[in-house]
Amino acid sequence: MTKPKSSSVTFESLGNIYNKPGTGLANVLKKHEESSKRISNDTLHISKLVSLLKPHENQDEVFSFLVCNMEILKSNNKEEAELKYKDILAKINTSNIDSDSLNSMSELADKFYNAFNKAR
């Protein structure tokens, strides 16, 4: 009868697998954590967007803000996007919408503007 081969796995070899640059388990776990944070952040903005779309007395004005936010993404260059972003912030400062909605609109404007800049 042949003797089973013994495993040559040691704590040192496991440590090397865990810490291997670029592909080690530590790197995989870090990337997973970063992805989870991005998903969580995006989900937060989606819930704010949904709450803004619920019927209320200033629905037309809120809808107009949302359209302006989306217009940022259609900009041809950074200067155009920045101009649209500043226009939205100016409108927010003069709006009669409730403060929670205004805060959400401001955060969404930031999100759209940052998304445009990351895509360029």
Beta strands, then each sheet from edge to edge (+ up, - down):
end
